[in-house]
Amino acid sequence: MVRIENIQKPIYLNHSSLKYPLPKEFLEELSKELKNMNQYPSGSPYNELSDALAQYTGVFPQQILPTNGSDEAIEAVTRSFGNQFILIPTPTFSQYELSADRNDFSRKLVPCLNHHGDYQLNYTEKDLKEASLVWICNPNNPTGNSIPREKIEETLIHASGIVAVDECNYEYLGDTMVDLIHQYPNLVVIRSFSKNFGLAGFRLGFAVSSAQNIEKISRFCQCFNVNKMAEIAGIKVLKYLNYYKRVWQAIEKIRNNFIQGLLQLEVKAFPSKANFILVDFITEENTKRVWNDLKKNNVHTFAAWDGEFSGLENHYIRFTVGNKEEMDYVLKLLRIDKENH
């Protein structure tokens, strides 16, 4: 790939944060709260925030646990239920494995990507009976594919322990397991405000489960774990759902057009229900060349070796969906690479 006249500002397509601006009115509301930053947050159980999240998800406030990003939820769930044996599907988000290792818990990585490139949960009934904690990421990170609802229900039925479903990209998928927390006492759902609402810098996430599970998980969270501005932002941002729905639709269109562009270049891309796309460059040599040349042209992405994902072979790059100009620029760079190699 040769260097081309590129976009001057760096293009960050690595972390899957929202690449669109926050609503102007929302930012104005937040700015008025800065004068109160000498005060502590509400603290657990964060009644007003929990009420807003409960209304958004259709559960009771006592079934909500606000957290310092979804990472804290993952850590607290791991410490609550993972002390016996943890099942982790791969490739997937690395924090499930890292959390298990931080706590010195036994874990098994279960390959779920077959030689045809299809990602499917591959847990055995024996594993499900032995595990005290089972992870599912839906849509999966980094492949972006959705896990069928019936497959998750099947896992819940056969699992002896807790099944934690990470729905951090729920708003792009539009399908959730939250409505089943009353039916399955072993279900925990985790959500985030980073990828969908653009609040990555605030570090706001939450867990949804039975009140008994929430009480147990909360023991592993610090006092005042959600800062005051994150608390306020989480309450106020939900008033702007109509704006965000338009943004999510725009991202979906750009994502699908980018995938089509990759297919036209005969580059293998996974079908995605998230705000990122996983691309297979076949060999590690090809992948390192493409990754380095993208970086030289001011495009920053996540390669398999970056440590963001568990069990991902080194011939993949994940692209977060930026705006149309950015994604067209990436396609232009990949087209030049194809012509040169």
N, C-alpha and C positions, 0 to 999 in steps of 0.2 A: 504494500500500500504506500502510495506517495502522499506527502503532506499536501493538503489543499487549503485554499483560502477558507478559514473556518470562522465559526461564530466566536466572537471575542471572549464572551463570558464562559467560564467552565460549565459544562453540562453534567450535572450529577444525577446519574441514573443507577446509582448503587443502592443506597438506603431507600426503602419503598415508602418514603414520606409523600405527602400530597404536594404536587408541583404547581398547584393553583393558588392564587391569593385568597386570604381569608376575607369574609364579608366586611366591607368598610364599616357598616353600622355596628357589627360585632366588636371590631377593634376599638371603636369609639366608646362602646360600653365598658370594655376592659380597661381602657386608659383612665376612666373615672374612678376605678377601684384602687389605683396605685397609692393613693393617699392613705389607704388602710393597711398598707403592708407592714406596719409596726405591730399589727395584731396577729395572733395565732390563727391557724385554720380552725374550723369547727371541731375537728377530731372525730374519731370513731364514735358512732356509726355514720357520721356525715349525713345527717337526716335530710337536709334539703337536696343534696346531690343524690343520695340514694333514692329519694322520692322521684326525682327527675329521671334517673336511670331505670327505675322500676316502671314508670309510665311508658318510657321508650321501648322497653323490652316486654312489657305485659306480665310482669311478675309482682310480688310483694316486696316492699323495701327491705324486709329482713332476709330476703333471698339475694341481696346485692352486697358485694364487698368492693368498694372503690380501692384502687391500688395505684402505686407509683409506677405507672406504665404496666403493660401486660407482663413485662419481665418479672416484676415483683409477684404478680399473680402466679406465674409459672414456678417461681422459687417457693412461694408459700404452699402451693398445692403439692409440690415435690416433697417438701419437708413434712407435710401433713400425712401423706399417704404412700410415699415411695420407699419406706424403710425396708420393705421386704424384697421387692423385685419389680423393676420398671420395664415396660415394653415401649420401644420407640421405632416408628416406621421410618425407613430411609429410602431416598434422601428426604430430609426435612430440616426445619429450623433447628439450629445447633443448641439453643438454650435448654432444650429438654435434656440432652445428653450432658451439657456442661453443668446444669443444676444437679443432676444425679451424681456427677463426679465430685462437685464441690462438697456434697454431703456424704461422699463415700458410700453411696447406695449401689447395689447390684443392678445392672441394666443389660438388656439385650437389644441390639440393633437388628431390626427385621427388614431385609431388602424387599422393597415393594415395587421396584421398577423392573419389568421384564425385558427380555432381549428385543422385543418389538417396540420398546419405548413407551409402553402403557403403564401407568401408575395405578396400582390397586392394593388395598389393604390385604396383607398376607399373614395375618395372625392365625395360629392354630388354636383349637379349643384347649389343648393342653397348656399352651402358653397363657391363654386368657384365664384359666383356672388358677394358675400359679402366681400371676402378677397381682400386686397390690395397687398398681397404677398403670394405666394404659393411655398412651398419647395418640391423639388424632388431630391433624391440622387440616382444616377445611374452610376455603380451598387450600390445598397443600402449598407450602413454601419450601422449595422454589419452583416446583413444576407448574403450579397455578391451576391444577385440575381440581374439580369438585369430587367429593366422596359421596356416593349415593346415600340418601337418607336411610334406606332399608339396610345398607351395609353397616351403618353406625348403630342402628337399632339392634341388628344381629350381634354386634360386638357388645352392646350393653347387656343383652340377654345372657350371653355366654361368659361374660367377665365376672370374676368373683370380687374384684376390687373396683376402684374408682376409674371411670373412663373420663378423661379430660379432653374436651373438644375445643381446640384453639380456633376461634372464629374472628381473628383480627381483620380479615378481609370480608366480613359478612356483608357489608353494604354493597360490595361489588357482586357478590354471589346472589344475595337476596333470599337465601334459604338458611334456616337456623334450626338448632335442636333445643332452643330455650323452652319451647312449649312442652317438652317432654320431661322437665325436671320434676314434675309432680308424679309422673308415671315411673320414673327410674331414679331411685334414691342414690344410685352410684354415678349419676351424671353431674359433671361440672363443666360449665361453658365459660370461656375466657374471651373478652373483647378488648378493643383498643380504640383510642381516639387519634392515634398517630397517622395511620395510613389513609383514613377515610375523611377525617375532619380537619386535618392539617395542624393538630396540636402536639406534634412530636416533641417539640421543645418543652412543653409543659409536663410531659411524662404522666399521662393519665390513662388508666385502664380499669377494668373491673372484672370480677368473677360473679357468676350466677349459678346458684345451686339451692339445695334445700337449706332451711334455716340452720339445721344441725351441722351440715357440712360447712356453711359459711362461718359459723361460730368457731369451728375447729381450725379452719384456714386462717381466720383473723388473728389467732394466737401467734402466728409467725410473721405478722406485720408490725412494723414499728409504730409507736405513737406518732400522730400527725404525719402519717406516711404520704398523704396527698397535700401538697402545699396550697396555700390560700388562693393564689392566682389560678392554679389548675382546678381547684374546687369551683371557683366562680365561673371559669371558662366552660367547664363541663355542664354547668346548669344553663348558662346563657346560649351556648352554641346550638343546642337542640331547637331553639326558636327559629333557626335559619335552615331547617331541613329542605325547604323548597330550593334554596340556592344550591345546597350540596347535591341534591338529586340531579340538578342540571349538570353540575361538575362531573358526577359519577357517570352520567350518560355520555358526556363528551370524552371522558377517559376511555370508556368502553369502545367508542367509535374509533378513537386514535389507536388503541390497542389492537383492535381487529384489523384495521388498515395496515398497521405495522406487520402483523403476522402474515397478511396477504402479500405484502411486499417481500418478506423473507421467503415465502414459498415461491414467488416468481423468480427469486435468485437461487432457487433450489437449495435453500438453507433450511434445515429442520428446526421448526419451532413447536413447542408444546401448546396445545389449546389451553387458554388461560381464562379463569374466572376471577382474576385478581388484578391489581394495578402493576403487574410485572409480567415479563415473558422469559421463559427459559429457552435458550438456544443451544443446539448441539452442533459443535464444529468438528465432530468426528474424531479428531486426534488431538492429543495434548499440544503437539507442535503447532498445528493450525491455530488452536485456541490461544496460545501464548502470543503468537504473532498478531492475531486480530486484537487481542486485549491491549497489547503494547501500542499498536498503531492507533487504536481508538484513544488511548491516553495521550499520545503525542498530539492528537488532534482535539484535545481538550474535552474528551468524553470519558467519564469515569463510571465504571460498571463493577459488578461483583462477579469475579471468576470463582470457579469451584474451590480453588485453593485458598480463598480469602478467609476461611474459617467461619463463615456465616452459616454454613450448611453441614449437616451430618450425613456422611455416606454418599456424597456426590462425587462422581469421577471427574478427573481433571480435563475433560473436553467440553465443559459447559460454561456459558456465561449467562447471568441473569440481568435483564434490562428492566429497570423501572420505567413506567410510561410517563414521559414528559409531555410537552405540548407538541402540536403538529410540526412546527418548524424544527424542533429538536429531533423528533423521530425521523423526519424526512432526511435530515442531515446524517443521521446514523445509517440510514439505508444507502445514501450516496457513498459514504465511506465503505460500506460493505460491498457495494457494487464495484467500486474501484479495486478492492481487494480481490474480488472474484476475477475481474479482468486481468489482474496482474499475476494470478496464481492458477 
